[in-house]
Structure formats: C-alpha cells, structure tokens
C-alpha cells in the first residue's frame, strides 16, 4: 500500500506511544513526527509493522535505515540539503527503535558514513531596529512575547510552561529594576532568568487587557493565551472565549513570529533557511548581554550547560541579578532608553572635555607662575 506523502496516519500505532513520551517539547514532537513520516513513506510501511519487522530481523532494519540515509547523503552531494539535516533525519528513527527495545543496529557505523555537519548555524541575530519594527507594528500580546524573549533569551519551548505566577517583579529602593522569570517550572530543566522592566511592564499591560475583557487571571494562568473576538454578530464572542483562556503553545508563538516577518517584508521569498528565525532572538540576547555581563553568567541565564562549571560555579540569584542589571540598557528595545544613554554619553563627553580644559588652564597658570618666579629670582641675582 502506498501512502500519501507525509500522511501522519503512518505513525499512529502502539509502538509510537513510547516514542512520543520521550519527547517533551511540542516543537520537537512535530519535527520528529514529520521526519519519521518521511521515512515510513519511503519504506511504505506503517510504524507498527516497521517496528515488528525490526525486532524480528535487526539486520534487515539496519539495511533499510542505511539505504535511506545513503539516499539523504546523495541529496547532500547534490546540494539539496545540509549535512546537519541528514543527522536530524536519523534521530527519530533511532529514538523510535530504542524506545521499543529494538537492539542490534550499529548506529555508530551509520553515523560515520554520513558527512560531518557544521556545529553552528549561519543565521544571524536580528538587529534592534528590526525588533523595533516588529514591536511597533504588532498588538500588545506579540509585544509582550517578543520583549520577554529578547530580554531573557528563553527558548521558544518555554512558552509551553510559563504562567503568570512565574513572573516576579524585582524592586530596589522602591524602583522596578527587573523581573525574575522561572523557566520550565517543575521540570528537571528548571532555571531562573530575568527580564527588563520594559518587558515586565508590557506583560502587566497584556494581563490587564485580558482582565478587562473578563478573564480571571491567577498565578496559574498561561503567560500567553489564544485570542478572542471582543465584538461580533449579536454581541457574542465568535472566536475563542475571553473568560476561558487556552494557552498559546510554542508552535503558535512561532507562527505569530513568521507571519509578522512576512507581513513586514523581512521575509520575501520561501526558502529552507532564512537570515534569522525566532530562535535567533536568543542570539540577540546573548550578543547584547555579553557586551555588559560575564559570559558564564549569560550562559547560566540562557539555561545553557557550562560544562564542568555546572558542578562548581554556583552564583547566587543576587549576583546574577547584579550582573544582569549591567545589561538592562542594552536589552531595552525602546528608543527612549537609547536616547537617554546617548544623552548621558554626550553629557559625559562634555564633562570630560570641560575637565580637559580646566586641566589645561591649570597647567598654563602653573607654567606662568613658574616663569614669574624665575624672573624674580633673576632680578635678585642681578642686584
């Protein structure tokens, strides 16, 4: 039986359940599922049949997987795909078989036959002007999402877990200086980072907007939710429900970002790889933050592993916050903050120039005084 390309019925079965259970993020689940469907369509077998045959004959399964991967290697040679894509196509196959206790496949041998992949992507971080363009042409929800990501460096998958109770404002001497953000709360990957006052205030505005339209927001309410139609035919909500929020999942956040890119002309043609994606917002955070912070603290706030330092480097929350505050001006998107920084710089430059002039006048006065003193001594010697 030949199944239509990417017909996801191919992955429906008892053997795919442990496969899905091993994947936490909805984004990862979607990408792994699509790649698995592509493979199953290639061998023209549903998932349960493939796993059953692989258990009976691991040698056959290894040959099938190897043939598929060599086809992908040919596509790489023809410059149809990247080397990194090849290895990502193998990951869901390996996960499926391992989660169903299929042994006897030499994955290392297959991997060594594949081309080496670049260890970093060629995409760039968006500029602050591009982020300003997006915030100035979007609603309060998108602004809150974008400012939160840009000032914290969180992954897109974090939106599947973030609630309003995971945001806590931080005040010093009665002034809002930042807000603490608990990422992946309750999960093994849980960590703490921060967002700028600008991002926090936009979240407060967004939460207030939701409350004004009937949502009872609690600490367990999703930080970002679906939209609803505030007015409609006969005065009824025709799209969504303001009082019954549905969490905006990471896939929805990604779609919002991509729609914005097309609408603003930041993307003009369809292609496999674009200059920057929503993941590049993390690169924006890292690039800006490292101009003012210790790099290891930036990695910590991004939820990255710091290698052996994970076991030994344990900064306190206060130490991380103190360092983060140095980067707040660079992570603030508003042009008002930039103008303020420039005015401070200009004032500092003027003060520096004034000090230079005062020093110059003082040197002239000292030199003049020495000349007068020398002349007086000469006159005494003449007499």
Secondary structure as GFF3:
##gff-version 3
##sequence-region A 1 383
A	DSSP	three_ten_helix	8	11	.	.	.	ID=ss1
A	DSSP	alpha_helix	15	21	.	.	.	ID=ss2
A	DSSP	alpha_helix	26	43	.	.	.	ID=ss3
A	DSSP	alpha_helix	47	56	.	.	.	ID=ss4
A	DSSP	alpha_helix	58	77	.	.	.	ID=ss5
A	DSSP	alpha_helix	83	99	.	.	.	ID=ss6
A	DSSP	alpha_helix	107	112	.	.	.	ID=ss7
A	DSSP	alpha_helix	128	136	.	.	.	ID=ss8
A	DSSP	alpha_helix	140	152	.	.	.	ID=ss9
A	DSSP	three_ten_helix	156	160	.	.	.	ID=ss10
A	DSSP	three_ten_helix	164	166	.	.	.	ID=ss11
A	DSSP	beta_strand	167	172	.	.	.	ID=ss12
A	DSSP	beta_strand	175	183	.	.	.	ID=ss13
A	DSSP	beta_strand	191	195	.	.	.	ID=ss14
A	DSSP	alpha_helix	197	212	.	.	.	ID=ss15
A	DSSP	three_ten_helix	233	235	.	.	.	ID=ss16
A	DSSP	alpha_helix	250	263	.	.	.	ID=ss17
A	DSSP	alpha_helix	280	289	.	.	.	ID=ss18
A	DSSP	alpha_helix	295	301	.	.	.	ID=ss19
A	DSSP	alpha_helix	309	312	.	.	.	ID=ss20
A	DSSP	alpha_helix	317	331	.	.	.	ID=ss21
A	DSSP	alpha_helix	335	382	.	.	.	ID=ss22
###
